[in-house]
Amino acid sequence: MTAIYVLDVPEFAPVAEAATGEDLSLTRRSGYFRVSSPGPISVRRADTDLVDAVWFSALSGGYAGALERFDGDLIRVVPDGR
């Protein structure tokens, strides 16, 4: 299982809205959106229109799984292989 926890504020809403993954689930919990999937979760920056400061702090709420990629173009969290 993978998850991305996105702060429930307007600036970060595009991250939750642009997330893609198999059987993706979006729930609101205690000031966060929890985006979860049994498989990988990806967010393409081009789908969010976020400025650098917001994009590079998009994971400040945390995540579950292994961070496979986080750069100026893509966030990808995959299941932890442990």
C-alpha positions, 0 to 999 in steps of 0.5 A: 500500500502506498499513500501521499498525505497532502495538506488540506489547503488550497495551495496543495489541492492540485497535488491531490487532484493530479495524483494517479494510480491503480484503485486510487482512493482520496480521503480527508483526514485531520487537515490532510488529504490521504491519497492511497493506492495498493500500487504506485502513485504518481503526480506529474508537475505539469498537471498541477501548475505549481510554483517551485516552493509549493511543488517541492514542499508537496510531501511535507505531509508525509508518505507511505511507501518508497520514494522512487522519484521526486524532482522538478517533473514527477513525484512517484511513490511505490510500495515499500519492498521490505 
